[in-house]
Amino acid sequence: MKTMEKLTLKIKKLDNFVSMPEYKTVGASAMDLVAAIDNDVIIPAGEIRIIPTGIAIELPHNTEAQVRSRSGLAIKKGIAVVNGIGTIDEDYRGEICVGLINHSKVDFTVQRGDRIAQMAIMEVLKPDVVCSDELSDTKRAAGGFGSTGVR
């Protein structure tokens, strides 16, 4: 396994109440983000709300932050990151906000300090992009959705 160099993620707190994002276990791949709101925010069933986290970040070069749903919130409450995974580019310096959607049939209340999402730092590959008249052949070829079967 390739050993990665040690990276530094700079975090600027925009709200003194907010705790720093942290990995909750030694093996966790993502750190929790919390709601930095002054008043409760109700997310009605089927609707979307944007929740600020009270932090801004400076990512290492050639990385991105991926904002993901917390599995417990998604499975138990139907609350998920609206676009599946939100991407934060390395040159963004504004506040991180999380778009949450309520997939359940009941309203959900977000309170100050609630852990609302998780953030993973990922390496970004930037290949040279070239136009080509042909692509290499594979067994699957252009077989699309469901072409490989269920089992």
C-alpha positions as CSV (number, residue, x, y, z in Angstrom):
1,M,0.0,0.0,0.0
2,K,1.3,3.4,-0.9
3,T,2.1,5.7,2.1
4,M,0.5,9.1,1.7
5,E,2.3,12.2,2.7
6,K,0.9,14.1,5.7
7,L,-1.6,16.8,4.6
8,T,-2.8,19.8,6.5
9,L,-6.4,21.1,6.4
10,K,-6.7,24.7,7.6
11,I,-10.1,25.4,9.2
12,K,-11.3,28.9,10.0
13,K,-14.1,29.1,12.6
14,L,-16.8,31.6,11.6
15,D,-18.9,30.9,14.6
16,N,-17.2,30.6,18.0
17,F,-19.8,28.1,19.3
18,V,-19.0,25.6,16.5
19,S,-16.7,22.7,17.4
20,M,-13.9,21.8,15.0
21,P,-14.8,19.0,12.6
22,E,-13.4,15.7,14.0
23,Y,-13.0,12.1,13.2
24,K,-15.2,10.2,15.7
25,T,-13.2,7.0,15.6
26,V,-9.6,6.1,14.6
27,G,-10.9,4.3,11.5
28,A,-13.4,7.0,10.4
29,S,-12.8,8.2,6.8
30,A,-14.8,11.4,7.2
31,M,-15.2,14.1,9.9
32,D,-18.6,15.4,11.2
33,L,-19.9,18.8,10.3
34,V,-22.3,20.5,12.7
35,A,-25.2,23.0,12.3
36,A,-24.2,26.6,13.0
37,I,-27.6,28.1,13.3
38,D,-29.0,30.5,15.9
39,N,-32.6,29.1,15.7
40,D,-34.0,25.7,15.0
41,V,-34.5,25.0,11.3
42,I,-37.5,22.9,10.3
43,I,-37.1,20.8,7.1
44,P,-40.7,20.0,6.1
45,A,-41.3,16.5,4.5
46,G,-40.1,16.5,0.9
47,E,-38.3,19.9,1.2
48,I,-34.8,21.2,1.1
49,R,-33.0,23.6,3.5
50,I,-29.4,25.0,3.4
51,I,-27.7,24.7,6.8
52,P,-24.5,26.7,7.5
53,T,-21.6,24.9,9.4
54,G,-19.8,28.0,10.7
55,I,-16.5,27.0,9.1
56,A,-14.4,27.8,6.0
57,I,-11.5,25.6,4.9
58,E,-8.3,25.8,3.0
59,L,-7.7,22.5,1.3
60,P,-4.3,21.1,0.3
61,H,-3.4,21.4,-3.4
62,N,-4.9,18.7,-5.6
63,T,-7.6,17.7,-3.1
64,E,-11.3,18.3,-2.7
65,A,-13.7,18.0,0.2
66,Q,-16.7,15.8,-0.3
67,V,-19.7,16.5,1.9
68,R,-21.8,13.4,2.4
69,S,-24.9,12.3,4.2
70,R,-24.5,10.8,7.7
71,S,-25.8,7.2,7.3
72,G,-27.7,7.3,10.6
73,L,-29.6,10.5,9.7
74,A,-30.4,9.1,6.2
75,I,-31.6,5.7,7.3
76,K,-33.3,6.6,10.6
77,K,-34.8,10.0,9.7
78,G,-34.7,10.3,5.9
79,I,-32.4,13.3,6.0
80,A,-29.7,13.4,3.3
81,V,-27.4,15.7,1.4
82,V,-29.6,16.9,-1.5
83,N,-27.0,16.3,-4.3
84,G,-25.7,13.0,-3.0
85,I,-22.2,14.2,-2.5
86,G,-21.4,17.9,-2.4
87,T,-18.0,18.9,-3.8
88,I,-15.9,21.7,-2.3
89,D,-13.1,22.8,-4.6
90,E,-9.6,23.6,-3.3
91,D,-9.9,27.3,-4.2
92,Y,-13.2,27.9,-2.4
93,R,-12.8,29.9,0.8
94,G,-16.4,30.7,1.8
95,E,-18.5,29.1,4.5
96,I,-19.4,25.5,4.0
97,C,-23.1,25.1,3.9
98,V,-25.0,21.8,3.5
99,G,-28.1,21.4,1.4
100,L,-30.3,18.8,3.3
101,I,-33.4,17.2,1.9
102,N,-36.1,15.5,4.0
103,H,-37.1,12.3,2.2
104,S,-39.4,11.3,5.1
105,K,-43.1,11.9,5.5
106,V,-42.7,14.0,8.7
107,D,-41.0,17.3,9.4
108,F,-37.5,17.2,10.8
109,T,-35.9,19.9,13.1
110,V,-32.2,20.8,12.9
111,Q,-30.9,22.3,16.1
112,R,-27.7,24.2,16.8
113,G,-24.7,21.8,17.1
114,D,-26.5,18.8,15.5
115,R,-24.1,16.7,13.4
116,I,-25.7,17.1,10.0
117,A,-23.2,15.7,7.5
118,Q,-19.7,14.4,7.1
119,M,-16.7,15.7,5.1
120,A,-14.0,13.6,3.5
121,I,-10.9,14.9,2.0
122,M,-10.0,13.2,-1.3
123,E,-7.2,13.4,-3.9
124,V,-8.1,14.9,-7.2
125,L,-6.7,13.6,-10.5
126,K,-6.6,16.0,-13.4
127,P,-5.8,14.1,-16.6
128,D,-5.1,15.7,-19.9
129,V,-8.3,15.8,-21.9
130,V,-8.0,14.8,-25.6
131,C,-10.6,14.4,-28.3
132,S,-10.5,11.0,-30.0
133,D,-12.4,9.4,-32.9
134,E,-12.1,5.9,-31.3
135,L,-12.1,4.3,-27.9
136,S,-10.6,0.9,-27.0
137,D,-13.0,-2.0,-27.2
138,T,-14.3,-3.9,-24.1
139,K,-16.5,-6.9,-23.5
140,R,-19.3,-4.6,-22.1
141,A,-18.9,-2.1,-24.9
142,A,-21.8,0.4,-24.9
143,G,-24.0,-1.9,-22.7
144,G,-25.7,0.5,-20.3
145,F,-28.1,0.3,-17.3
146,G,-28.7,-3.3,-16.3
147,S,-26.5,-4.7,-19.0
148,T,-24.5,-6.8,-16.6
149,G,-27.6,-8.3,-14.9
150,V,-28.7,-8.5,-11.3
151,R,-26.6,-11.5,-10.2
